[in-house]
Amino acid sequence: MQSMKNVIYLLVLLNSFSVSAVEDSTFVNREKKLVVLLDSLRAAKDDLQKEEKNTEFKTYLFETLQLDGAYSYSFSSLKTVGFIDSPDGQLRIINWNVEQDDQTQKYYCFLMHLDEKKKNVELSELVDNSDPFNPRPSEILEANQWYGALYYKIIPVDKGAKTVYTVLGWDGNTASSNIKLIDVLYFSGNSPKLGSPIFKTTEGTFKRIFYEHSEKATMSLKYEEQYKRIIFDHLMPESPNLKGFYSFYVPDLSLDAFVLTGNKWVFKEDVIGINPEKKDETDVYVLNSKTNKVEKKEVKNKWQNPEDNGAPAGGIPHVAVTPEDDLQNPEAQKDKLDTKASKRDKRDPSNMSSVTGGMKKKKRRKS
């Protein structure tokens, strides 16, 4: 009887492996086709061709995301498409952009939301309805009113009995300015919505936050989980008379933050940035003297004496000369001065050429 149970268990196990292998094979093949379609999109020459190629890619991707198992498949070969998963495992954002001929951007986004009650994954789409010359939206938005952006971080926030998702994003905006943004994504039934009044500042409470800055500058906007805060560069105009012209705003080397307090993000000005804790080990790249190739080597994350033969690229004599060394050894300093004096140019400057800088050639007398 026990033997029969073992046989049945083995058959079930083999069957599950077989189903898994078929699913993996399906996604591997579909991913290969998606890579071809994506490469074709990225190689498109003009807006008309980009629209055509993007429609092909988007349609096939949508069909693929509807298959069982798509929620957990990595799609790691799609290098220019973001697959961002929330830490609670309930949300996946699939996001990409297509740059237009005028250097503005069009954005595309699918949302995969795990419905725990129905035990299935709901697939929905955000539709880019942006216009860089219109006021930025301040109200709660439906899926077809999306301003368009690339999201790169999801932060779950418990708000009563439901979870809303704070998202950090980037928008290429125009040829002269970029935008970093903070927003809230949540679901009403299976319908996605954007915006929630949880950002408290000295100027009031907002549903989302935009920071526009010069295209020439880079603004940092990141989440620090250990401090429960979104920390970012403070922006200022390059000169006072450019106030309000955001394409001339740049970081001023100070930092601000939104700190999670309950279920609200509370603004804090002039916060102190803290480096992450050092890891016990780190990677360095050293030259292998035998193969003459650069190799990655894992070492302890502490100061290494360059004269230590056991250190990566070690065994190199190194003596740092400081001004104090000369003061402590005046004789050595005197020898240096004497050497410089002995090598001083003793040529007669009146006999030097103003063109070449060398000595003038003596003219030979004609016989």
ChimeraX attribute file (.defattr): number of C-alpha atoms within 10 A of each C-alpha:
attribute: neighborCount
match mode: 1-to-1
recipient: residues
	/A:1	5
	/A:2	6
	/A:3	8
	/A:4	9
	/A:5	10
	/A:6	11
	/A:7	11
	/A:8	11
	/A:9	12
	/A:10	12
	/A:11	12
	/A:12	12
	/A:13	11
	/A:14	12
	/A:15	12
	/A:16	12
	/A:17	12
	/A:18	12
	/A:19	11
	/A:20	13
	/A:21	11
	/A:22	12
	/A:23	16
	/A:24	15
	/A:25	12
	/A:26	13
	/A:27	19
	/A:28	15
	/A:29	10
	/A:30	16
	/A:31	20
	/A:32	14
	/A:33	15
	/A:34	21
	/A:35	17
	/A:36	12
	/A:37	20
	/A:38	21
	/A:39	16
	/A:40	17
	/A:41	20
	/A:42	14
	/A:43	12
	/A:44	16
	/A:45	12
	/A:46	11
	/A:47	14
	/A:48	12
	/A:49	14
	/A:50	20
	/A:51	16
	/A:52	12
	/A:53	19
	/A:54	21
	/A:55	14
	/A:56	16
	/A:57	20
	/A:58	17
	/A:59	10
	/A:60	16
	/A:61	18
	/A:62	14
	/A:63	10
	/A:64	17
	/A:65	19
	/A:66	14
	/A:67	13
	/A:68	12
	/A:69	14
	/A:70	16
	/A:71	20
	/A:72	10
	/A:73	14
	/A:74	12
	/A:75	18
	/A:76	11
	/A:77	12
	/A:78	16
	/A:79	11
	/A:80	14
	/A:81	17
	/A:82	19
	/A:83	20
	/A:84	17
	/A:85	19
	/A:86	15
	/A:87	12
	/A:88	10
	/A:89	12
	/A:90	16
	/A:91	21
	/A:92	21
	/A:93	21
	/A:94	19
	/A:95	21
	/A:96	18
	/A:97	19
	/A:98	17
	/A:99	15
	/A:100	15
	/A:101	12
	/A:102	9
	/A:103	13
	/A:104	16
	/A:105	20
	/A:106	21
	/A:107	20
	/A:108	20
	/A:109	23
	/A:110	20
	/A:111	20
	/A:112	21
	/A:113	22
	/A:114	18
	/A:115	14
	/A:116	9
	/A:117	6
	/A:118	8
	/A:119	8
	/A:120	12
	/A:121	22
	/A:122	16
	/A:123	17
	/A:124	16
	/A:125	18
	/A:126	21
	/A:127	18
	/A:128	18
	/A:129	13
	/A:130	19
	/A:131	12
	/A:132	12
	/A:133	8
	/A:134	7
	/A:135	8
	/A:136	13
	/A:137	16
	/A:138	14
	/A:139	13
	/A:140	15
	/A:141	16
	/A:142	14
	/A:143	17
	/A:144	13
	/A:145	16
	/A:146	20
	/A:147	20
	/A:148	25
	/A:149	25
	/A:150	23
	/A:151	23
	/A:152	16
	/A:153	18
	/A:154	24
	/A:155	20
	/A:156	19
	/A:157	17
	/A:158	12
	/A:159	13
	/A:160	8
	/A:161	5
	/A:162	9
	/A:163	16
	/A:164	21
	/A:165	21
	/A:166	21
	/A:167	21
	/A:168	22
	/A:169	19
	/A:170	19
	/A:171	23
	/A:172	22
	/A:173	23
	/A:174	17
	/A:175	14
	/A:176	15
	/A:177	18
	/A:178	21
	/A:179	21
	/A:180	23
	/A:181	18
	/A:182	21
	/A:183	22
	/A:184	24
	/A:185	19
	/A:186	20
	/A:187	14
	/A:188	7
	/A:189	7
	/A:190	14
	/A:191	14
	/A:192	18
	/A:193	20
	/A:194	24
	/A:195	24
	/A:196	21
	/A:197	17
	/A:198	20
	/A:199	23
	/A:200	17
	/A:201	14
	/A:202	9
	/A:203	6
	/A:204	8
	/A:205	16
	/A:206	17
	/A:207	18
	/A:208	22
	/A:209	16
	/A:210	16
	/A:211	19
	/A:212	22
	/A:213	25
	/A:214	23
	/A:215	20
	/A:216	13
	/A:217	14
	/A:218	14
	/A:219	19
	/A:220	12
	/A:221	21
	/A:222	16
	/A:223	19
	/A:224	15
	/A:225	9
	/A:226	7
	/A:227	11
	/A:228	15
	/A:229	20
	/A:230	21
	/A:231	22
	/A:232	21
	/A:233	20
	/A:234	20
	/A:235	21
	/A:236	18
	/A:237	19
	/A:238	17
	/A:239	9
	/A:240	8
	/A:241	8
	/A:242	13
	/A:243	12
	/A:244	11
	/A:245	13
	/A:246	21
	/A:247	21
	/A:248	21
	/A:249	24
	/A:250	21
	/A:251	19
	/A:252	12
	/A:253	9
	/A:254	14
	/A:255	19
	/A:256	20
	/A:257	25
	/A:258	22
	/A:259	20
	/A:260	17
	/A:261	12
	/A:262	10
	/A:263	13
	/A:264	18
	/A:265	23
	/A:266	19
	/A:267	19
	/A:268	16
	/A:269	13
	/A:270	11
	/A:271	13
	/A:272	11
	/A:273	13
	/A:274	8
	/A:275	6
	/A:276	8
	/A:277	6
	/A:278	9
	/A:279	9
	/A:280	9
	/A:281	11
	/A:282	12
	/A:283	11
	/A:284	15
	/A:285	13
	/A:286	15
	/A:287	14
	/A:288	13
	/A:289	9
	/A:290	6
	/A:291	8
	/A:292	9
	/A:293	10
	/A:294	12
	/A:295	11
	/A:296	11
	/A:297	12
	/A:298	11
	/A:299	14
	/A:300	12
	/A:301	13
	/A:302	11
	/A:303	7
	/A:304	13
	/A:305	15
	/A:306	15
	/A:307	14
	/A:308	13
	/A:309	11
	/A:310	11
	/A:311	14
	/A:312	18
	/A:313	16
	/A:314	14
	/A:315	13
	/A:316	12
	/A:317	9
	/A:318	9
	/A:319	7
	/A:320	5
	/A:321	8
	/A:322	8
	/A:323	7
	/A:324	8
	/A:325	12
	/A:326	13
	/A:327	11
	/A:328	10
	/A:329	10
	/A:330	11
	/A:331	11
	/A:332	13
	/A:333	14
	/A:334	12
	/A:335	11
	/A:336	12
	/A:337	12
	/A:338	12
	/A:339	11
	/A:340	11
	/A:341	11
	/A:342	10
	/A:343	9
	/A:344	9
	/A:345	9
	/A:346	8
	/A:347	10
	/A:348	8
	/A:349	12
	/A:350	9
	/A:351	13
	/A:352	14
	/A:353	12
	/A:354	11
	/A:355	7
	/A:356	8
	/A:357	10
	/A:358	12
	/A:359	14
	/A:360	13
	/A:361	9
	/A:362	7
	/A:363	6
	/A:364	6
	/A:365	5
	/A:366	4
	/A:367	3
